[in-house]
């Protein structure tokens, strides 16, 4: 499953330093044929000691972690929504990722000029989010205009879509993110098709340093969403960033383990077994017969599949089984 997070921020906030620190932890691309090899894309393993323990138990010849794909996106400038700087390229790059990691500075350094002339993380967040809101507002306005002909002739789908988009439009006009709007499941389907920037989940990254720690703590208390503190120069906080990014994408991990390989597989939370199985091979969805499942901690406690089966800890599950984070699964197809 190829899902990506775009690292976004104003110039000189440390995006490239963070990206370089992350890519030093990257895994060989040949294990992940879905990835485009590009200097601005980093394939980073998700820290998970459960996988290491399973691999050791099975004496696996190969250990393959779950991964998160990070994309280094060009620095935003005020006016991006009107095409300032690399505005159009910046916005298009964000449309192509699944989630946004907004990076802001909390450190002061006279040798690193801040684009606004002063370090104000909350103001930076407002600038970035406003540009995303303005771009979305233009997208929604155009769509509402295009719907009018069908709305006037009473097309039910068009009327329902208009109602959903009007809710979003009102929020955007107030400077709010689209993901703050309460929508029904049906309305979410209409909005999803718009690929709005502010509907994407956002993780805020506070680029700190030892000297700025108190500033970061103060800012963190007022951040409008999930956040992590990192120091990309010294590499602190990177594991937390990777783990939180994985969660931000609403992903969970299940495992396969044996002498040949122990591997962490990625699937969306609440996926049924046949859907989760497509992470291994697309055919698993249609050819699924059953799955043999055991929680990783129970398998580790048993020390082997043989002992786990003797104890009756390995369960047989059908098509409707919802995969849990940490499951070890053998698919039968």
N, C-alpha and C positions, 0 to 999 in steps of 0.2 A: 504494500500500500504506500504510494508515494504522496505524502502530504508535506507541505512546506510552510515555513514561517519567514516572513519578510522582516528584516531588521531595518527600522525606519527611524529617522531623526533629522535634526538640523545639522548643518555642517559643523565639524570640529567637536562632536560630542563623544567620539571614541568608537564609532560604528566599525571602522576598518580594523582598529586594534582588537575589538571584540571578535570580529569575524576571523581574524588571523589566529587568535587564541583558540577559538572553537575548531578551526580547521586543522590545527596541530593535533587535535584529538580525533581527527576524522578516520574513517575506516576505508579499506580498499574498495574502490568503486566497482570492481568486477563482481563483487558479491551482490550488487544491486543493479541489475541490468535496466531497471526502469529509469535510472537517473541520467540526465543530460550532463555530460562532462563540460563544465563551464567554470571559469575562474571565480565567478561570483556566487557559486553554489557550493555549500559544504555539507557533506553527509556525516552526521555526528552520532556516535553510539549513545544510547540511553543507559546511564549507570544502573546496574541491576545485579546485586550480589546473589540473587536467587539463581540466575543463569549460571554463574560461576560455580555455585554449589552443586547444581544438577550436572554440570559438565564433569566436575570432579567425581561425583558419585558414579556416573556412567563411564568414566575414563574415556571421554569422547576425544576423537582425533581432531575435531574442529569445533570451535565455539563461535557462534554468530549472534551478535546482539541486535535488538531492535534499534531503529535509527530515527532521527529527526533531520529533516532537510532545512538548512538555513540559507536564505538568500540575502546577499548584501545589496541593498537598494540605495541608489544615489541619494545624496543629501537633499532634503526638501528646503525650499526657501519660501518666504511669505509671498503669496500670489501664484503659487503653483497651479491652483485651480483655473487661473487665467492664462496659464502657459509660461509663467515666469521661470527663469532658470531652466532646469530640465523637467519642468512641470508635467508635460504630457507623458514623457517617458516614465517619470516617477509614478504617476497615477496608474499607468498601464501595468507597470511592474507589480504594483500592489494588487491590482485586480487578479493577477495570475497566481497569487499565493493564497493559502487557506486561512492564515491567521497573521496577526501583526504584532511584532515586538517593538514597542516605541522606546527608544533610548534617549535619556536626558542626562545632562551633566549636573552633578551636585558638588563637584570640586572646582576650586578656583586656581588658575594657573596663568600668570601674566604672559607666559610664553605661548599659550594656546588661546588665541583670540576667540571670544564668543561672538557669533554673528550679530547678536542683539546688543553687544557692548557690555552686558552684565550676565551673571549666572543666576537664572531664575527658572528652576525646573518646572514649576507649575505653569508659568507663562509659556514655556516651550511646549508643554502638552496642549495648552489652549491653542497655540499657533498651528500645531500639527493637526489637531482634531478639527479645527475650523476649516482648514484646506480640504480635508476629507469630506466634511459636511457640505461645503460649497460645491464640490464635485458631484456628490450624491444628489444635492438639491437640483442641479442642472439635469441630471439623468432622470429623476422622478418627474420634473416639470415637463420634459419632452414626452415621456411616456403618457402622462395624464392628457396632454394635448392630442396625442395620437389616438387615445381611447375615445375621444368625444363623439366621433361619428357613430361608433357602435353603441355607446351609452345612449345617445339620442334615439336610436331605433329600438332601444329596450333589450339589448343583448344581455342576458343574465350574467354571463361570465365577465363581461366588460364592466357591468355595474358593480359586481362584487370586487373586481380588481381595483376599480376606482376608489371604492370605499376604503380598501386596505391601504392604497397608496396615499390617500388623503391624510390618513393617520400619520404615516411616515413623513409626508410633506410638512405637516404642521410641526412635528418635532424638529425636523431639520431647520425650518425657518426660525425656531427658537434657539438654534445652535446646539441642539441635542443630537447624540448619536442615534442612528436608526435602530441599533440593538437594544436601546432602552425602551422602545415602544412595545406595549403589550398587544400581541396579535393572537388571533385564533390559529389553529393548525392549518385551516384552509387559507387564511390570509397570509400565513408564512410561506405557503407554496407560491403565491403570486409574487411576493417580495423577493423570494429566493431567486427567481428568474431574472431579477434586475441586476444581480451581482454587485450589490452596493458595497462600497468600501467600509462604511461604518456598521454594516451588519456582521462583519468579520469579528471573531473574538480578539481581544487585545490584552497583551501582557506588557506592563510598564517596567522598563529596566532602568534602575538608578545607577549610573556610573559614579562610583564613590572612590574614596581613598581614605587612608587612616585619618588624615587631617580633616576630611569632610564628613566623617562619620556622624557627628551630631547634626549636621545639616541634613544628611540623608534620612536620619531618624525622624526629624521634624517633617520633612517632605513626605515620607512614607505614610505618615498618619493622615495625610490629606489627599493621597493618590486616589483617583476615581475608579479603582479596579484592582485586579490582581497585580502584584509587583514582586520583583526580586532586586536585591542589592548585589552588585558585582564590582570587582576591580580587575578589568581585563589585562592590565599591565602585569600584575602578579598572579593572575589566573584564579583568584578566589571568587567563589560563588558560581562558577561555570556549571558544576554538576546540578546545582539547584535550578539554574536557568534552563538547562536541558530537560530536567524532570518536569518542571512547571510548563514548559513549552509542549511537552508530550501530553500533559493533562489538558492544556488549553485546546488542543486539537480533539479532545474527547476520545482519546485512545486508551486501550488497555492492552496488556500483554498476555499471551498464552505461550506455552512451551511445547516443544518436542525434544526428546532426549534419547540417546542411544550411543553405541560405541562409535559409529561413524560421525555423528554430529549432535550437538546440543544447540538449539536455536530458539531465540525469542521472536515470536511472530506478533504482528500488529493488527488489531482490528478495532472497529468502532465499538464503543461501549453499547451494551444491550444487543449485540449481534447474536443471532442464532448460530448453532454449530455449522450448518451448511454455508452460511455467509462467511463466518470466520475462516472456514476451510479454504475459501478462495484466495486467502493470503498465501497459501501453499501452492494451489493450482486452481485455475478457473473451473475445471471440470468437477471439482469437489462439490460444488453447489448442486448440480443436477444428478451426479452419480452417488451422492451421499447415501450410505446405508445406515450407519450408526457411528457413535464415537465412544471410545473408552476413556473415561475422565477420572483424574485424581488431583486433588490440590497438591501443589508443589511441596508444601511443608509436610504433608502426610507421606508423600513419596520419599522425601529426604529422611523422615523418621524411620520409614521401613528399610531404607538403604538399597532397595532394588524393587523392580516391578514384580519379581517372583514372590518376594515376601509380602508386598502390598496386596497381591492377589490372594495369597493364603489368608490374609487378615480380612479379606472382603472389602478393602478400601477402594478398589478400582470399580467404578460404576459404568454401566452401559446406558448411554443417553441417545435419544432420538432426534428427529429433525427440529423439534420445538425447543430444544435445550438452549438456554441463554448462557453464553460463555462468560465465565467470571475471570477477573484479573488474577493471574497466578495459576490458572488451570494448566495441567499437563495433559495433552490430548493425543490419542492415537485414532486417526480417522480410518474408518472402514468404508471403502468405495468399491 
